[in-house]
């Protein structure tokens, strides 16, 4: 991602409503997988490690994280988070069948060779191991935010499911996320179409505390619905899939 954007990202990733709400839903989905506490979990694109820290705080002690950014890994290490390393998501330095769960939130869209990434993530999964992946939704939402983030694509639920099946995964579930903010986001992005000189901060800004908390509560309420229902659209899309036995 753009260096200006990355610096702002690391300043905000612990308290910004978007990152808080996404960590909440990812953590909730991991919790409901009922993995044993000694399950081996790999987070690809771990950034400064806030999800790993939360997993460790709740008893998961075999958690590893990788990120292609040296800045992100240095920040995670400063926070005292173990088992983190600078590593390319398509060239994992782990043995075959090493992990029970691989988590990749907003990573796949950064990788040009989608198939190579999915094959590599499957390689390090144990048989019946699971992949939880989140990506930006809808090509129609493409904007300066995607340019600042060096995205190669946005997905639909159908295209993400198709990519996973093509790579040999068995799909368990797929749904959109962040439904309520899809419509204002769509309107905003129609207005700010990408230009030759995009704003390298993307859509990431520091919000007043009251607004930040209100947006977090809104998406947090939606997260509770996602425990039982799939959503028809959203700003992001996720899938849970498994490696065949």
One Martini backbone bead per residue (centre of mass of N, CA, C, O) as a GRO file, in nm:
protein
  245
    1UNK     BB    1   0.102   0.032   0.009
    2UNK     BB    2   0.090   0.339   0.068
    3UNK     BB    3   0.286   0.510   0.292
    4UNK     BB    4   0.082   0.719   0.391
    5UNK     BB    5  -0.142   0.517   0.452
    6UNK     BB    6   0.013   0.330   0.646
    7UNK     BB    7   0.069   0.534   0.869
    8UNK     BB    8  -0.233   0.586   0.931
    9UNK     BB    9  -0.320   0.299   0.985
   10UNK     BB   10  -0.139   0.253   1.244
   11UNK     BB   11  -0.274   0.485   1.410
   12UNK     BB   12  -0.594   0.353   1.374
   13UNK     BB   13  -0.636   0.031   1.405
   14UNK     BB   14  -0.741   0.018   1.714
   15UNK     BB   15  -0.994   0.263   1.695
   16UNK     BB   16  -1.121   0.228   1.438
   17UNK     BB   17  -1.428   0.124   1.343
   18UNK     BB   18  -1.357  -0.068   1.112
   19UNK     BB   19  -1.140  -0.243   1.260
   20UNK     BB   20  -1.306  -0.319   1.505
   21UNK     BB   21  -1.546  -0.457   1.356
   22UNK     BB   22  -1.380  -0.667   1.204
   23UNK     BB   23  -1.248  -0.803   1.445
   24UNK     BB   24  -1.511  -0.892   1.574
   25UNK     BB   25  -1.611  -1.084   1.346
   26UNK     BB   26  -1.360  -1.259   1.328
   27UNK     BB   27  -1.353  -1.349   1.622
   28UNK     BB   28  -1.638  -1.470   1.626
   29UNK     BB   29  -1.585  -1.684   1.405
   30UNK     BB   30  -1.360  -1.830   1.550
   31UNK     BB   31  -1.513  -1.904   1.808
   32UNK     BB   32  -1.742  -2.075   1.633
   33UNK     BB   33  -1.534  -2.313   1.554
   34UNK     BB   34  -1.422  -2.462   1.809
   35UNK     BB   35  -1.133  -2.441   1.875
   36UNK     BB   36  -0.868  -2.529   2.012
   37UNK     BB   37  -0.624  -2.365   2.200
   38UNK     BB   38  -0.394  -2.533   2.018
   39UNK     BB   39  -0.445  -2.408   1.767
   40UNK     BB   40  -0.323  -2.331   1.451
   41UNK     BB   41  -0.267  -1.985   1.367
   42UNK     BB   42  -0.287  -1.777   1.067
   43UNK     BB   43  -0.198  -1.440   0.990
   44UNK     BB   44  -0.252  -1.262   0.700
   45UNK     BB   45  -0.193  -0.949   0.749
   46UNK     BB   46  -0.136  -0.841   1.069
   47UNK     BB   47   0.024  -0.605   1.115
   48UNK     BB   48   0.026  -0.491   1.454
   49UNK     BB   49  -0.159  -0.737   1.609
   50UNK     BB   50  -0.459  -0.713   1.739
   51UNK     BB   51  -0.581  -0.996   1.686
   52UNK     BB   52  -0.365  -1.166   1.819
   53UNK     BB   53  -0.398  -1.045   2.100
   54UNK     BB   54  -0.690  -1.136   2.141
   55UNK     BB   55  -0.641  -1.438   2.112
   56UNK     BB   56  -0.437  -1.462   2.345
   57UNK     BB   57  -0.627  -1.345   2.571
   58UNK     BB   58  -0.825  -1.618   2.508
   59UNK     BB   59  -0.591  -1.878   2.475
   60UNK     BB   60  -0.440  -1.853   2.206
   61UNK     BB   61  -0.094  -1.983   2.163
   62UNK     BB   62  -0.091  -2.062   1.829
   63UNK     BB   63   0.004  -1.769   1.699
   64UNK     BB   64   0.052  -1.631   1.375
   65UNK     BB   65   0.233  -1.366   1.185
   66UNK     BB   66   0.212  -1.191   0.868
   67UNK     BB   67   0.404  -0.941   0.674
   68UNK     BB   68   0.533  -0.734   0.419
   69UNK     BB   69   0.574  -0.525   0.646
   70UNK     BB   70   0.816  -0.395   0.846
   71UNK     BB   71   0.654  -0.191   1.010
   72UNK     BB   72   0.435  -0.382   1.118
   73UNK     BB   73   0.625  -0.586   1.263
   74UNK     BB   74   0.763  -0.383   1.447
   75UNK     BB   75   0.504  -0.305   1.597
   76UNK     BB   76   0.433  -0.585   1.707
   77UNK     BB   77   0.698  -0.617   1.867
   78UNK     BB   78   0.657  -0.364   2.048
   79UNK     BB   79   0.384  -0.508   2.169
   80UNK     BB   80   0.477  -0.820   2.231
   81UNK     BB   81   0.437  -0.999   1.974
   82UNK     BB   82   0.461  -1.311   1.880
   83UNK     BB   83   0.512  -1.474   1.588
   84UNK     BB   84   0.646  -1.262   1.381
   85UNK     BB   85   0.676  -1.183   1.017
   86UNK     BB   86   0.840  -1.122   0.733
   87UNK     BB   87   0.616  -1.194   0.454
   88UNK     BB   88   0.501  -1.353   0.179
   89UNK     BB   89   0.178  -1.462   0.088
   90UNK     BB   90   0.315  -1.651  -0.168
   91UNK     BB   91   0.584  -1.724   0.042
   92UNK     BB   92   0.573  -1.948   0.267
   93UNK     BB   93   0.771  -2.041   0.569
   94UNK     BB   94   0.606  -2.325   0.570
   95UNK     BB   95   0.489  -2.613   0.618
   96UNK     BB   96   0.305  -2.847   0.544
   97UNK     BB   97   0.037  -2.877   0.734
   98UNK     BB   98   0.041  -2.643   0.992
   99UNK     BB   99  -0.272  -2.544   0.991
  100UNK     BB  100  -0.609  -2.490   1.103
  101UNK     BB  101  -0.589  -2.166   1.045
  102UNK     BB  102  -0.662  -1.910   0.802
  103UNK     BB  103  -0.618  -1.551   0.797
  104UNK     BB  104  -0.757  -1.300   0.551
  105UNK     BB  105  -0.763  -0.947   0.570
  106UNK     BB  106  -0.725  -0.765   0.315
  107UNK     BB  107  -0.523  -0.931   0.081
  108UNK     BB  108  -0.599  -1.061  -0.200
  109UNK     BB  109  -0.629  -0.778  -0.358
  110UNK     BB  110  -0.298  -0.734  -0.348
  111UNK     BB  111  -0.279  -0.992  -0.534
  112UNK     BB  112  -0.229  -1.074  -0.852
  113UNK     BB  113  -0.201  -1.391  -0.786
  114UNK     BB  114  -0.462  -1.552  -0.669
  115UNK     BB  115  -0.406  -1.857  -0.711
  116UNK     BB  116  -0.133  -1.873  -0.569
  117UNK     BB  117  -0.232  -1.788  -0.291
  118UNK     BB  118  -0.449  -2.009  -0.242
  119UNK     BB  119  -0.251  -2.247  -0.273
  120UNK     BB  120  -0.059  -2.166  -0.042
  121UNK     BB  121  -0.270  -2.168   0.186
  122UNK     BB  122  -0.343  -2.467   0.146
  123UNK     BB  123  -0.068  -2.595   0.200
  124UNK     BB  124  -0.062  -2.500   0.521
  125UNK     BB  125  -0.299  -2.669   0.555
  126UNK     BB  126  -0.474  -2.886   0.697
  127UNK     BB  127  -0.670  -3.126   0.687
  128UNK     BB  128  -0.969  -2.947   0.727
  129UNK     BB  129  -0.877  -2.683   0.712
  130UNK     BB  130  -0.923  -2.322   0.750
  131UNK     BB  131  -1.061  -2.039   0.564
  132UNK     BB  132  -1.053  -1.680   0.629
  133UNK     BB  133  -1.195  -1.433   0.404
  134UNK     BB  134  -1.138  -1.087   0.321
  135UNK     BB  135  -1.296  -0.847   0.092
  136UNK     BB  136  -1.364  -0.630  -0.132
  137UNK     BB  137  -1.662  -0.500  -0.272
  138UNK     BB  138  -1.741  -0.430  -0.572
  139UNK     BB  139  -1.646  -0.279  -0.861
  140UNK     BB  140  -1.838  -0.020  -0.825
  141UNK     BB  141  -1.639   0.080  -0.568
  142UNK     BB  142  -1.424   0.192  -0.719
  143UNK     BB  143  -1.137   0.392  -0.601
  144UNK     BB  144  -0.897   0.577  -0.445
  145UNK     BB  145  -0.872   0.363  -0.225
  146UNK     BB  146  -0.761   0.140  -0.416
  147UNK     BB  147  -0.518   0.296  -0.516
  148UNK     BB  148  -0.380   0.346  -0.236
  149UNK     BB  149  -0.383   0.012  -0.186
  150UNK     BB  150  -0.311  -0.160  -0.437
  151UNK     BB  151  -0.535  -0.282  -0.600
  152UNK     BB  152  -0.667  -0.534  -0.833
  153UNK     BB  153  -0.952  -0.593  -0.680
  154UNK     BB  154  -1.294  -0.675  -0.665
  155UNK     BB  155  -1.575  -0.840  -0.513
  156UNK     BB  156  -1.793  -1.100  -0.512
  157UNK     BB  157  -1.942  -1.364  -0.387
  158UNK     BB  158  -1.913  -1.530  -0.649
  159UNK     BB  159  -1.606  -1.476  -0.716
  160UNK     BB  160  -1.491  -1.586  -0.451
  161UNK     BB  161  -1.612  -1.869  -0.464
  162UNK     BB  162  -1.485  -1.945  -0.737
  163UNK     BB  163  -1.187  -1.919  -0.651
  164UNK     BB  164  -1.196  -2.134  -0.429
  165UNK     BB  165  -1.293  -2.375  -0.598
  166UNK     BB  166  -1.063  -2.366  -0.808
  167UNK     BB  167  -0.846  -2.423  -0.561
  168UNK     BB  168  -1.010  -2.668  -0.384
  169UNK     BB  169  -1.223  -2.571  -0.207
  170UNK     BB  170  -1.462  -2.590   0.056
  171UNK     BB  171  -1.756  -2.437   0.090
  172UNK     BB  172  -1.933  -2.296   0.371
  173UNK     BB  173  -1.928  -1.965   0.347
  174UNK     BB  174  -2.107  -1.663   0.222
  175UNK     BB  175  -2.076  -1.297   0.265
  176UNK     BB  176  -2.162  -0.998   0.347
  177UNK     BB  177  -2.032  -0.677   0.470
  178UNK     BB  178  -2.155  -0.383   0.552
  179UNK     BB  179  -2.456  -0.291   0.470
  180UNK     BB  180  -2.545   0.002   0.575
  181UNK     BB  181  -2.282   0.140   0.414
  182UNK     BB  182  -2.319   0.088   0.112
  183UNK     BB  183  -2.495   0.328   0.006
  184UNK     BB  184  -2.316   0.572   0.089
  185UNK     BB  185  -2.064   0.460  -0.052
  186UNK     BB  186  -2.170   0.455  -0.340
  187UNK     BB  187  -2.226   0.757  -0.361
  188UNK     BB  188  -1.941   0.859  -0.296
  189UNK     BB  189  -1.793   0.698  -0.534
  190UNK     BB  190  -1.939   0.842  -0.765
  191UNK     BB  191  -1.814   1.126  -0.692
  192UNK     BB  192  -1.499   0.988  -0.645
  193UNK     BB  193  -1.355   0.926  -0.886
  194UNK     BB  194  -1.083   0.828  -1.020
  195UNK     BB  195  -0.773   0.980  -1.062
  196UNK     BB  196  -0.458   1.073  -1.158
  197UNK     BB  197  -0.460   1.220  -0.849
  198UNK     BB  198  -0.490   1.065  -0.585
  199UNK     BB  199  -0.576   1.020  -0.263
  200UNK     BB  200  -0.343   0.862  -0.038
  201UNK     BB  201  -0.567   0.827   0.205
  202UNK     BB  202  -0.824   0.777   0.097
  203UNK     BB  203  -1.084   0.697   0.349
  204UNK     BB  204  -0.880   0.758   0.581
  205UNK     BB  205  -0.995   0.896   0.892
  206UNK     BB  206  -1.021   1.102   1.159
  207UNK     BB  207  -1.266   1.086   1.398
  208UNK     BB  208  -1.487   1.165   1.597
  209UNK     BB  209  -1.565   0.991   1.871
  210UNK     BB  210  -1.874   0.975   1.838
  211UNK     BB  211  -1.879   0.877   1.543
  212UNK     BB  212  -1.700   0.632   1.573
  213UNK     BB  213  -1.885   0.487   1.784
  214UNK     BB  214  -2.144   0.479   1.612
  215UNK     BB  215  -2.033   0.305   1.379
  216UNK     BB  216  -1.949   0.068   1.549
  217UNK     BB  217  -2.233  -0.002   1.662
  218UNK     BB  218  -2.369  -0.054   1.393
  219UNK     BB  219  -2.181  -0.292   1.300
  220UNK     BB  220  -2.207  -0.463   1.554
  221UNK     BB  221  -2.506  -0.529   1.513
  222UNK     BB  222  -2.464  -0.671   1.242
  223UNK     BB  223  -2.278  -0.897   1.347
  224UNK     BB  224  -2.505  -1.045   1.498
  225UNK     BB  225  -2.666  -1.124   1.243
  226UNK     BB  226  -2.430  -1.298   1.107
  227UNK     BB  227  -2.467  -1.554   1.282
  228UNK     BB  228  -2.754  -1.625   1.099
  229UNK     BB  229  -2.710  -1.425   0.847
  230UNK     BB  230  -2.710  -1.330   0.531
  231UNK     BB  231  -2.604  -1.077   0.311
  232UNK     BB  232  -2.684  -0.909   0.006
  233UNK     BB  233  -2.478  -0.676   0.091
  234UNK     BB  234  -2.163  -0.475   0.071
  235UNK     BB  235  -1.833  -0.363   0.123
  236UNK     BB  236  -1.790  -0.661   0.195
  237UNK     BB  237  -1.644  -0.998   0.165
  238UNK     BB  238  -1.689  -1.339   0.274
  239UNK     BB  239  -1.513  -1.657   0.352
  240UNK     BB  240  -1.562  -2.006   0.427
  241UNK     BB  241  -1.310  -2.262   0.410
  242UNK     BB  242  -1.181  -2.587   0.303
  243UNK     BB  243  -0.966  -2.850   0.321
  244UNK     BB  244  -0.946  -3.133   0.197
  245UNK     BB  245  -0.896  -3.465   0.312
   0.00000   0.00000   0.00000
